Amino acid sequence: MSVERFPVHWSGQTAVVRLPAELDLTVADDVREALLSVLNQGALALVADMTATTFCDSAGIAALVRACRRATANGASMRLAAIAPSVVRVFTLVGIDRMISIYPSVDAAQASPDQTGGLVK
């Protein structure tokens, strides 16, 4: 179900998961499962495509943090592609930008040489 709701594009061992316009309590569990699923399938890099996302609440943030922790545990990296000022501002206010690298496009996120998973030690 999650794969259909959240399309995944693979390029080698990099998975790009397209997330919805609103990442809130109603979809956060499914988003988390979709992100964890691609990591469980062996993704070495995970890009959460939030370029269409205009709203993200605490449940959405928790889903992203959980995926970031799994990526780090798997030795993978996780990146966000987000452009909505409201979403980027929330990420900055709660410190997500210190855990997960944020890029203005999917292409920029994929091109990044960062392989640390974005987790601040």
C-alpha positions as CSV (number, residue, x, y, z in Angstrom):
1,M,0.0,0.0,0.0
2,S,2.8,2.5,0.9
3,V,4.7,1.9,-2.3
4,E,1.6,2.8,-4.3
5,R,0.8,5.9,-2.2
6,F,4.5,7.0,-2.1
7,P,6.2,6.3,-5.4
8,V,9.8,5.1,-5.2
9,H,12.3,5.7,-7.9
10,W,15.6,3.7,-7.7
11,S,18.8,4.7,-9.3
12,G,21.4,2.1,-8.4
13,Q,21.2,1.9,-4.6
14,T,19.7,5.3,-4.2
15,A,15.9,5.4,-3.5
16,V,13.8,8.5,-4.0
17,V,10.5,8.4,-2.2
18,R,7.9,11.0,-3.2
19,L,6.0,12.2,-0.2
20,P,2.5,13.8,-0.1
21,A,1.6,17.5,0.0
22,E,0.6,17.2,3.7
23,L,2.7,15.0,6.0
24,D,0.5,14.8,9.1
25,L,-0.9,12.3,11.6
26,T,-3.2,10.8,9.0
27,V,-0.3,9.6,6.8
28,A,2.8,9.6,9.0
29,D,2.7,5.9,9.9
30,D,2.5,5.0,6.2
31,V,5.3,7.4,5.3
32,R,7.5,6.0,8.0
33,E,6.8,2.4,6.7
34,A,7.5,3.4,3.1
35,L,10.9,5.0,4.1
36,L,11.9,2.1,6.3
37,S,10.9,-0.3,3.5
38,V,13.4,1.1,1.0
39,L,16.1,1.0,3.7
40,N,15.2,-2.6,4.4
41,Q,15.6,-3.3,0.6
42,G,19.2,-2.2,0.8
43,A,19.1,1.5,-0.2
44,L,22.5,3.1,0.6
45,A,21.0,6.6,0.1
46,L,17.5,7.6,0.7
47,V,16.0,10.9,-0.6
48,A,12.7,11.9,0.8
49,D,11.2,14.0,-2.0
50,M,9.2,16.7,-0.2
51,T,9.2,19.2,-3.0
52,A,5.4,19.0,-3.2
53,T,5.0,19.0,0.6
54,T,3.6,22.2,2.0
55,F,2.7,21.0,5.6
56,C,4.5,18.8,8.0
57,D,3.4,18.3,11.6
58,S,5.1,16.6,14.6
59,A,3.9,13.1,13.5
60,G,5.6,13.7,10.1
61,I,8.8,14.9,11.7
62,A,8.8,11.8,13.9
63,A,8.5,9.6,10.8
64,L,11.5,11.4,9.2
65,V,13.6,11.1,12.4
66,R,12.9,7.4,12.7
67,A,13.9,6.8,9.1
68,C,17.0,8.9,9.6
69,R,18.0,6.7,12.6
70,R,17.4,3.5,10.6
71,A,19.5,4.9,7.8
72,T,22.3,5.7,10.1
73,A,22.1,2.2,11.7
74,N,22.2,0.6,8.3
75,G,25.2,2.7,7.2
76,A,23.1,4.6,4.7
77,S,22.5,8.3,4.2
78,M,19.2,10.2,4.2
79,R,18.5,13.5,2.7
80,L,15.5,15.7,2.2
81,A,14.5,17.7,-0.8
82,A,12.1,20.4,0.4
83,I,11.3,23.8,-0.9
84,A,8.2,25.1,0.8
85,P,9.3,27.9,3.1
86,S,6.9,26.8,5.8
87,V,8.2,23.3,5.8
88,V,11.9,24.3,5.8
89,R,11.2,26.8,8.6
90,V,9.6,24.1,10.8
91,F,12.6,21.8,10.1
92,T,15.0,24.6,11.1
93,L,13.0,25.5,14.3
94,V,12.9,21.9,15.5
95,G,16.5,21.1,14.5
96,I,15.8,18.5,11.7
97,D,18.2,20.4,9.5
98,R,21.0,19.4,12.0
99,M,20.0,15.7,11.7
100,I,19.1,15.4,8.0
101,S,20.7,17.4,5.2
102,I,18.1,19.5,3.3
103,Y,18.4,20.3,-0.4
104,P,16.3,22.5,-2.7
105,S,15.7,19.7,-5.2
106,V,15.9,16.0,-5.7
107,D,18.7,16.4,-8.1
108,A,20.8,18.4,-5.6
109,A,20.1,15.8,-2.9
110,Q,21.2,13.0,-5.2
111,A,24.3,14.8,-6.3
112,S,25.5,15.5,-2.7
113,P,28.7,13.7,-1.8
114,D,27.6,13.6,1.9
115,Q,27.5,10.0,3.0
116,T,27.2,10.5,6.7
117,G,23.4,10.1,6.9
118,G,23.2,13.7,8.0
119,L,23.2,12.7,11.7
120,V,25.0,15.1,13.9
121,K,27.2,13.3,16.5
